[in-house]
Amino acid sequence: MKNYFVDFAGFRKMPGIYLFLIILLCSVFCFKSLNVAPLSDWDETRYGMNAWNMLQRHDYINYFFLDFFDITVTKPPLGIYAICLSYKIFGYNEFAMRLPSAIAGFLFFLVFYQWCRKEINEHAAFFITLILLSVKGLVGWHVFRTGDLDGMYTLFITLANIFFYYYVKTEHTRHAVLMVIFLSLVYYTKGFTFILFTPGWLLYLILNRKLAMLWKWQTLVLLIIFVLVMTSWPVIHSAYSHAFVDNELHYNNFFQRMWTHDIIERYFSGFKNYQPNYQYIIANPDSLYNLWNYYTYLLIILYSYLVKKKRIVNDLLTNRFFLYSLISTLPLLIISFSKEKMAWYTCTSVPFYAVITAMLHIKIISAIKRPYMLNMAEAGLLCFCLVRNGIQLQLEKSAPPLSEQLKSRYNADRSLLVITAPGRESVYLYAIWLTSRKGLIYYNKNTSYDAAQATLFYKNDTPYIDDFAHSKAYIVN
C-alpha cells in the first residue's frame, strides 16, 4: 500500500527515524510525571493496598485491605504481583505503583507500531502510533498512566489479537500457541474480560471461511490447556486462601464471585444503584478517541461520497487488516448493551479505531485531486492533539499528594495519626505506605485496632490530613 501521508521533514529518506521517534515519544508520554496525579480511589488504591499487604504478610494468595480480607478484588494476581515487584525496587510511592502500567504502555506502542508497519507501511504505522499517543483512551486515566490493571490487559490482549490474526492467515500452530500464552496472561491479569473479543474472533473465522480451524486437533489441545490455566487460579486460591465469606453478595468462593459478580452482573444484570447510559456507543468513542472520532466521521462521509461517484472502488472490506480492525471494535457494541458501563472498558478497541482512520485516509488521498489539503488538516490535528495531551500530563496534579503536605507540622518524636470515618481509600493507602518506616503511630478508628496494635511511621514523612475529601485526621503528640 502506498504512502499517502504528509512527509514531515523528509523522514522517508531516513531509515529508522520513525522507530527512534516512537521510542522517544512513548518514553515521554508513558513515564513523564508519572507520580504527579494523586491516587484515585477504588481500583488503583485497592490494588496498591493489596500489593503492600502481600509484601508485608508474605502472603501472595490472599488480598487484604488494611487488616481485613479483601473480597472486592476478584481478579487473578499477575497485575498485583507486578506492583509488588515495583514496590520492592522503587519503594512505596505513586511512581512505583504506576510503573507496570507505564511499561506495558511503552511495549504496547512498540508492538502495535511493528504490526501496522508490517500490514500497511512504515509511514502509516508512525501516523497510527502518533494518533494513539494523542488521545486519552490509552495515555490517560485508568490505562497506561495509573496503577490499574487495564494497561497490562491492553498489552496482552493486543498480542493475543496479533497472533490470532496470523493464525487465521497462515494456520501455523506456533501462532495459536502464542495466542494461548498471551490469553493466559490476560486471564491472570484481568480475569474473563477476554470474552469481549470472542464474538469478533468467531465472526472473523466465519468471514474467512475457516471455522473448521476450531476442530483441528492442535486447536482443541490448546483450548484444553487454556481451560486448565483458567481453573488453576481458583484451585490455588481455594487450597491456600482464607475462608471466603461474602455476607453482602452471598458468594461461597472466589471463583463464583469472580465469574458471577465480575462478568454476569457487570454485563447482564447490573450492580446495585446502576444508572443506565444509553448514549454510551456514541459518547465512549468521543471520550477515548477525542477529536479523531470526528475526523473519522468526516473520512467516512468523504469515502462514501467518492464510492458513490465511482472515483474509488469500495474494496476496504476485502483488506484483511481493515476487516480485522473493524471487527475488533465489537467490544464497544457489546458493552453498549451491557448493564455496567465505564469509559475504560473499551480501551482495547481504541488502537483499532486508529487503524480504521489511517486506512480510510489512504484510500481517500489516493482518489482526490488536491490531497495536500487533507494532509495538512491531518498534520494540524495531529500536532494539536499531541501538544494538548502532553500539556495535560503536567496538569494532572489537581491536589498535592498527601505525603507532600505540611511536613513541618511534625516536631514530636512520636505522634498518633487518627483517621475517622468516613475515609477515602486513597487516604488509607497514603498512610499505609509509610508503615515500613517508624516514628508515627497510625490508628484507624473504623477498625478494631488499639494503640498497641497500631503501625509505626516516620514523623517527618507522614501527611497531615485535614478534612481531605471527607476524611478527617488529626495529630496527637
C-alpha positions as CSV (number, residue, x, y, z in Angstrom):
1,M,0.0,0.0,0.0
2,K,1.4,3.4,-1.0
3,N,2.3,6.2,1.4
4,Y,-0.4,8.8,1.3
5,F,0.5,10.8,4.4
6,V,2.3,14.2,4.7
7,D,6.0,13.6,4.9
8,F,7.3,15.6,7.9
9,A,10.9,16.8,7.3
10,G,11.6,14.2,4.7
11,F,11.5,11.3,7.2
12,R,11.0,8.7,4.4
13,K,14.6,9.2,3.4
14,M,15.9,8.5,6.9
15,P,15.8,4.7,7.8
16,G,15.0,4.0,11.4
17,I,13.9,7.5,12.2
18,Y,10.3,6.5,12.8
19,L,11.2,3.8,15.4
20,F,13.6,6.3,17.1
21,L,10.9,8.9,17.4
22,I,8.3,6.4,18.6
23,I,10.7,5.2,21.4
24,L,11.4,8.9,22.3
25,L,7.7,10.0,22.3
26,C,6.5,6.8,24.1
27,S,9.1,7.4,26.8
28,V,7.8,10.9,27.4
29,F,4.1,10.1,27.3
30,C,4.3,6.9,29.3
31,F,6.8,7.8,32.0
32,K,7.0,11.6,32.4
33,S,5.3,13.0,35.6
34,L,4.0,9.5,36.4
35,N,3.9,10.4,40.1
36,V,2.2,13.8,39.7
37,A,-1.5,12.9,39.8
38,P,-2.8,12.0,43.3
39,L,-4.1,8.5,43.9
40,S,-7.5,7.7,42.7
41,D,-10.0,5.8,44.9
42,W,-11.2,2.3,44.3
43,D,-9.3,0.3,41.7
44,E,-5.9,2.0,41.9
45,T,-5.9,2.3,45.6
46,R,-7.2,-1.2,46.1
47,Y,-4.5,-2.8,44.0
48,G,-1.8,-0.7,45.7
49,M,-3.1,-1.8,49.1
50,N,-3.3,-5.4,48.1
51,A,0.3,-5.3,46.9
52,W,1.5,-3.6,50.0
53,N,-0.2,-6.3,52.2
54,M,1.3,-9.1,50.1
55,L,4.8,-7.8,50.8
56,Q,4.2,-7.2,54.5
57,R,2.5,-10.5,55.1
58,H,4.5,-12.6,52.6
59,D,1.1,-14.0,51.6
60,Y,0.8,-13.9,47.8
61,I,-2.6,-15.7,47.5
62,N,-4.9,-13.6,49.6
63,Y,-5.9,-10.0,49.1
64,F,-6.1,-7.6,52.1
65,F,-7.3,-4.1,52.5
66,L,-5.9,-2.6,55.7
67,D,-6.2,-5.5,58.1
68,F,-9.2,-7.2,56.5
69,F,-9.6,-9.9,54.0
70,D,-10.5,-8.1,50.7
71,I,-13.3,-9.8,48.8
72,T,-13.9,-6.8,46.5
73,V,-10.9,-7.6,44.2
74,T,-11.8,-10.6,42.1
75,K,-9.0,-10.5,39.5
76,P,-6.2,-13.1,39.5
77,P,-2.9,-11.7,40.9
78,L,-0.5,-11.0,37.9
79,G,-1.0,-7.3,37.9
80,I,-0.7,-7.1,41.7
81,Y,2.5,-9.1,41.6
82,A,3.9,-6.6,39.1
83,I,3.1,-3.8,41.6
84,C,4.8,-5.8,44.3
85,L,8.0,-6.1,42.3
86,S,7.9,-2.4,41.5
87,Y,7.4,-1.6,45.2
88,K,10.4,-3.7,46.0
89,I,12.6,-1.8,43.6
90,F,11.3,1.8,43.9
91,G,9.6,1.8,47.3
92,Y,6.1,2.8,48.2
93,N,5.0,5.7,46.1
94,E,2.8,6.7,43.1
95,F,5.6,6.1,40.6
96,A,6.3,2.6,41.7
97,M,2.6,1.6,41.7
98,R,2.0,3.0,38.2
99,L,5.3,1.8,36.6
100,P,4.0,-1.6,35.5
101,S,1.2,0.1,33.6
102,A,3.6,2.6,32.0
103,I,6.0,-0.2,30.9
104,A,3.0,-2.1,29.5
105,G,2.1,1.1,27.5
106,F,5.6,1.6,26.2
107,L,5.8,-2.0,25.0
108,F,2.3,-1.8,23.6
109,F,3.1,1.2,21.3
110,L,6.2,-0.6,20.0
111,V,4.3,-3.8,19.3
112,F,1.4,-2.1,17.6
113,Y,3.7,0.1,15.5
114,Q,5.5,-3.0,14.3
115,W,2.2,-4.8,13.5
116,C,0.9,-1.8,11.5
117,R,4.3,-1.4,9.8
118,K,4.1,-5.0,8.6
119,E,0.4,-4.9,7.5
120,I,0.3,-1.4,5.9
121,N,3.6,0.5,5.8
122,E,6.1,2.3,8.0
123,H,4.7,5.8,7.4
124,A,1.1,4.7,8.2
125,A,2.3,2.9,11.3
126,F,4.0,6.0,12.5
127,F,0.9,8.0,11.9
128,I,-1.3,5.5,13.8
129,T,1.1,5.5,16.7
130,L,1.0,9.3,16.9
131,I,-2.8,9.2,16.9
132,L,-2.8,6.8,19.8
133,L,-0.3,8.9,21.8
134,S,-2.5,11.9,21.3
135,V,-5.8,10.5,22.7
136,K,-6.9,10.0,26.3
137,G,-8.1,6.4,25.7
138,L,-4.7,5.0,26.2
139,V,-2.3,7.7,27.5
140,G,-4.7,8.7,30.2
141,W,-6.6,7.8,33.3
142,H,-7.1,4.1,34.2
143,V,-4.9,2.7,31.4
144,F,-1.2,3.4,30.9
145,R,-0.7,6.1,33.5
146,T,-2.4,4.7,36.6
147,G,-1.9,1.8,38.9
148,D,-4.8,-0.1,37.4
149,L,-4.8,-3.4,35.5
150,D,-6.1,-2.1,32.2
151,G,-2.6,-1.2,30.9
152,M,-1.2,-4.7,31.2
153,Y,-4.5,-6.1,30.0
154,T,-4.4,-3.9,26.8
155,L,-0.8,-5.1,26.0
156,F,-1.6,-8.8,26.5
157,I,-5.0,-8.8,24.6
158,T,-3.4,-6.9,21.7
159,L,-0.7,-9.5,21.5
160,A,-3.3,-12.2,21.6
161,N,-5.2,-10.4,18.8
162,I,-2.0,-10.2,16.7
163,F,-1.3,-14.0,17.0
164,F,-4.9,-14.9,16.3
165,Y,-4.8,-12.8,13.2
166,Y,-1.7,-14.6,12.0
167,Y,-3.0,-18.0,13.0
168,V,-6.1,-17.5,10.7
169,K,-3.9,-16.0,8.0
170,T,-1.1,-18.7,8.0
171,E,-2.7,-21.6,10.0
172,H,0.7,-22.1,11.7
173,T,0.3,-23.7,15.1
174,R,3.0,-21.6,16.7
175,H,0.8,-18.6,16.3
176,A,-2.0,-20.4,18.1
177,V,0.4,-21.4,20.9
178,L,1.5,-17.7,21.3
179,M,-2.1,-16.6,21.3
180,V,-2.9,-19.0,24.2
181,I,0.1,-17.8,26.1
182,F,-1.0,-14.2,25.9
183,L,-4.6,-15.1,26.6
184,S,-3.4,-16.8,29.8
185,L,-1.6,-13.6,30.7
186,V,-4.8,-11.7,30.0
187,Y,-6.7,-14.1,32.3
188,Y,-4.2,-13.8,35.1
189,T,-4.3,-10.0,34.8
190,K,-7.9,-9.2,34.2
191,G,-9.9,-12.4,34.6
192,F,-12.6,-13.3,32.0
193,T,-12.6,-10.0,30.1
194,F,-11.1,-11.6,27.0
195,I,-14.7,-12.9,26.2
196,L,-15.5,-9.4,24.8
197,F,-13.3,-10.3,21.8
198,T,-14.6,-13.9,21.3
199,P,-17.6,-12.9,19.2
200,G,-15.3,-11.0,16.9
201,W,-12.9,-13.9,16.6
202,L,-15.8,-16.2,15.6
203,L,-17.1,-13.7,13.1
204,Y,-13.6,-13.3,11.6
205,L,-13.3,-17.1,11.2
206,I,-16.7,-17.3,9.5
207,L,-16.0,-14.4,7.1
208,N,-12.7,-16.1,6.2
209,R,-14.4,-19.5,5.8
210,K,-12.1,-21.0,8.4
211,L,-14.4,-22.0,11.2
212,A,-13.2,-25.6,10.7
213,M,-9.9,-24.5,12.2
214,L,-11.6,-24.8,15.6
215,W,-11.9,-28.6,15.2
216,K,-8.2,-29.1,14.3
217,W,-6.6,-31.3,17.0
218,Q,-3.9,-28.7,17.7
219,T,-6.6,-26.1,18.4
220,L,-8.6,-28.4,20.7
221,V,-5.4,-29.3,22.7
222,L,-4.6,-25.6,23.1
223,L,-8.2,-24.9,24.2
224,I,-8.0,-27.6,26.8
225,I,-4.7,-26.2,28.1
226,F,-6.2,-22.7,28.3
227,V,-9.2,-24.1,30.3
228,L,-6.7,-25.7,32.7
229,V,-4.9,-22.4,33.0
230,M,-8.2,-20.7,33.9
231,T,-9.0,-23.3,36.5
232,S,-5.5,-23.1,38.1
233,W,-6.1,-19.9,40.0
234,P,-9.4,-20.9,41.6
235,V,-7.8,-24.2,42.6
236,I,-4.7,-22.5,44.1
237,H,-6.9,-19.9,45.8
238,S,-9.2,-22.5,47.3
239,A,-6.3,-24.5,48.6
240,Y,-4.3,-21.8,50.2
241,S,-6.8,-18.9,50.9
242,H,-8.6,-17.9,54.0
243,A,-12.2,-19.0,54.4
244,F,-14.2,-17.0,51.8
245,V,-17.1,-15.2,53.4
246,D,-19.2,-12.7,51.4
247,N,-22.0,-11.6,53.6
248,E,-23.2,-8.9,51.3
249,L,-23.5,-10.7,48.0
250,H,-23.6,-14.3,49.4
251,Y,-21.0,-15.9,47.2
252,N,-19.4,-19.1,48.6
253,N,-16.0,-19.0,46.9
254,F,-13.6,-16.8,45.0
255,F,-14.3,-18.3,41.6
256,Q,-18.1,-17.8,42.0
257,R,-17.6,-14.2,42.8
258,M,-15.1,-13.6,40.0
259,W,-17.4,-15.1,37.4
260,T,-20.9,-14.1,38.7
261,H,-20.1,-10.6,40.1
262,D,-17.4,-9.6,37.6
263,I,-19.0,-10.9,34.4
264,I,-22.6,-11.9,34.8
265,E,-23.7,-8.9,37.0
266,R,-21.4,-6.4,35.3
267,Y,-22.6,-7.2,31.8
268,F,-26.1,-8.7,32.2
269,S,-27.9,-8.0,35.4
270,G,-26.2,-4.8,36.7
271,F,-24.8,-3.8,40.1
272,K,-26.8,-2.1,42.8
273,N,-27.6,1.6,42.2
274,Y,-26.9,1.0,38.5
275,Q,-27.7,4.0,36.2
276,P,-28.1,3.0,32.5
277,N,-26.2,5.0,29.9
278,Y,-28.0,4.7,26.6
279,Q,-25.6,7.1,24.8
280,Y,-22.5,5.0,25.5
281,I,-22.0,3.8,21.9
282,I,-21.7,7.5,20.8
283,A,-20.2,9.1,23.9
284,N,-17.5,6.5,24.6
285,P,-15.5,7.0,21.3
286,D,-15.8,10.7,22.0
287,S,-14.2,10.4,25.5
288,L,-11.5,7.9,24.4
289,Y,-10.7,8.9,20.8
290,N,-11.4,12.6,21.2
291,L,-11.2,14.8,18.1
292,W,-10.0,11.9,16.0
293,N,-13.5,10.5,16.4
294,Y,-15.0,13.4,14.4
295,Y,-12.2,13.3,11.9
296,T,-13.0,9.7,11.3
297,Y,-16.7,10.6,10.8
298,L,-15.6,13.1,8.2
299,L,-13.5,10.5,6.4
300,I,-16.4,8.0,6.3
301,I,-18.6,10.7,4.7
302,L,-15.9,11.5,2.1
303,Y,-15.2,7.8,1.4
304,S,-19.0,7.2,0.9
305,Y,-19.2,10.2,-1.5
306,L,-16.2,9.0,-3.5
307,V,-17.6,5.5,-3.8
308,K,-21.0,6.8,-4.9
309,K,-19.2,8.9,-7.6
310,K,-17.2,5.8,-8.6
311,R,-13.9,7.6,-8.1
312,I,-12.7,4.8,-5.8
313,V,-13.5,1.1,-5.5
314,N,-15.3,0.1,-2.3
315,D,-12.8,-2.7,-1.5
316,L,-11.7,-1.8,2.1
317,L,-13.6,-4.8,3.5
318,T,-11.5,-7.1,1.3
319,N,-8.4,-5.9,3.1
320,R,-7.8,-8.4,5.9
321,F,-6.2,-5.9,8.3
322,F,-9.0,-3.4,7.8
323,L,-11.7,-6.1,8.3
324,Y,-10.0,-7.4,11.4
325,S,-9.7,-3.9,12.8
326,L,-13.4,-3.2,12.2
327,I,-14.4,-6.4,13.9
328,S,-12.1,-5.6,16.8
329,T,-14.3,-2.7,17.6
330,L,-17.2,-5.0,18.5
331,P,-16.5,-4.7,22.3
332,L,-17.9,-1.2,22.0
333,L,-21.2,-2.6,20.7
334,I,-21.3,-5.4,23.3
335,I,-20.6,-3.1,26.2
336,S,-23.2,-0.6,24.9
337,F,-25.8,-3.3,25.5
338,S,-24.3,-4.4,28.8
339,K,-25.7,-3.3,32.2
340,E,-22.5,-1.8,33.6
341,K,-20.5,0.7,31.5
342,M,-17.3,2.5,32.3
343,A,-15.3,4.6,29.8
344,W,-12.2,2.5,30.0
345,Y,-14.0,-0.8,29.3
346,T,-13.3,-0.3,25.5
347,C,-9.7,0.9,25.8
348,T,-8.6,-2.2,24.0
349,S,-10.6,-1.2,20.9
350,V,-9.0,2.3,20.6
351,P,-5.9,1.0,18.7
352,F,-8.2,-0.4,16.0
353,Y,-10.0,2.9,15.7
354,A,-6.7,4.5,14.7
355,V,-6.1,1.8,12.0
356,I,-9.6,2.4,10.5
357,T,-8.8,6.2,10.4
358,A,-5.5,5.7,8.7
359,M,-6.7,3.3,6.1
360,L,-9.7,5.4,5.3
361,H,-7.3,8.3,4.9
362,I,-5.1,6.3,2.5
363,K,-8.0,5.4,0.3
364,I,-9.4,8.9,0.1
365,I,-6.0,10.6,-0.6
366,S,-5.4,8.2,-3.5
367,A,-8.6,9.4,-5.2
368,I,-8.7,13.2,-4.7
369,K,-7.0,15.8,-6.8
370,R,-5.6,18.0,-4.1
371,P,-4.5,15.6,-1.3
372,Y,-2.2,18.1,0.3
373,M,-5.2,19.9,1.9
374,L,-6.4,16.8,3.7
375,N,-2.8,16.0,4.6
376,M,-2.3,19.5,6.1
377,A,-5.6,19.2,8.1
378,E,-4.4,15.8,9.4
379,A,-1.0,17.2,10.3
380,G,-2.5,20.2,12.1
381,L,-4.9,18.0,14.1
382,L,-2.1,15.6,15.0
383,C,0.1,18.4,16.3
384,F,-2.7,20.0,18.3
385,C,-3.8,16.7,19.9
386,L,-0.2,15.7,20.7
387,V,0.6,19.0,22.3
388,R,-2.7,19.1,24.2
389,N,-2.2,15.6,25.6
390,G,1.4,16.4,26.5
391,I,0.4,19.6,28.4
392,Q,-2.3,17.7,30.3
393,L,0.4,15.4,31.7
394,Q,1.6,18.4,33.6
395,L,-1.9,19.5,34.6
396,E,-2.9,16.2,36.3
397,K,-1.8,17.5,39.7
398,S,-5.3,18.5,40.9
399,A,-4.1,18.3,44.5
400,P,-0.7,17.7,46.1
401,P,-0.1,14.1,47.2
402,L,-0.8,13.8,50.9
403,S,2.8,12.7,51.6
404,E,3.9,16.1,50.5
405,Q,1.7,18.2,52.7
406,L,2.8,20.2,55.7
407,K,5.7,18.1,56.8
408,S,6.7,20.9,59.1
409,R,3.8,20.1,61.4
410,Y,5.7,17.1,62.8
411,N,8.1,18.0,65.6
412,A,7.3,15.4,68.2
413,D,9.4,12.3,68.4
414,R,6.2,10.2,68.4
415,S,2.7,11.1,67.3
416,L,-0.6,9.4,66.8
417,L,-2.4,9.9,63.5
418,V,-6.1,9.1,63.8
419,I,-8.3,8.7,60.7
420,T,-12.0,8.8,61.3
421,A,-15.0,7.7,59.2
422,P,-15.9,8.1,56.5
423,G,-12.5,7.7,54.9
424,R,-11.5,7.7,51.2
425,E,-9.4,4.6,50.3
426,S,-6.6,6.7,48.9
427,V,-6.2,8.3,52.3
428,Y,-5.6,5.0,53.9
429,L,-3.1,4.0,51.2
430,Y,-1.1,7.2,51.6
431,A,-0.9,6.4,55.3
432,I,-0.2,2.7,55.0
433,W,2.7,3.2,52.5
434,L,4.6,4.7,55.4
435,T,4.3,1.7,57.6
436,S,7.7,0.4,56.5
437,R,9.1,3.4,58.4
438,K,8.8,4.4,62.0
439,G,8.2,7.4,64.2
440,L,4.5,7.9,64.0
441,I,1.6,5.6,65.1
442,Y,-1.3,5.1,62.7
443,Y,-4.7,4.4,64.3
444,N,-7.9,3.9,62.3
445,K,-11.0,4.4,64.4
446,N,-13.0,2.3,61.9
447,T,-11.2,-0.9,62.8
448,S,-10.7,-3.0,65.9
449,Y,-7.1,-1.7,66.2
450,D,-6.0,-0.4,69.6
451,A,-2.9,1.8,70.2
452,A,-0.7,-1.2,71.0
453,Q,-1.5,-2.7,67.6
454,A,-1.1,0.5,65.6
455,T,1.6,0.7,62.9
456,L,4.7,2.9,63.1
457,F,5.7,5.8,60.7
458,Y,8.4,8.3,60.2
459,K,7.0,11.5,61.6
460,N,8.6,13.7,59.0
461,D,7.2,11.8,56.1
462,T,3.6,11.5,57.2
463,P,0.9,13.5,55.6
464,Y,-1.3,15.9,57.6
465,I,-4.9,15.3,56.5
466,D,-7.4,18.0,57.5
467,D,-10.9,17.1,56.2
468,F,-9.4,15.8,53.0
469,A,-12.4,14.8,50.9
470,H,-14.5,13.8,53.9
471,S,-11.6,12.0,55.6
472,K,-10.7,13.6,58.9
473,A,-7.4,13.1,60.7
474,Y,-5.6,14.8,63.5
475,I,-2.3,14.5,65.3
476,V,-1.9,13.6,69.0
477,N,1.6,14.4,70.2
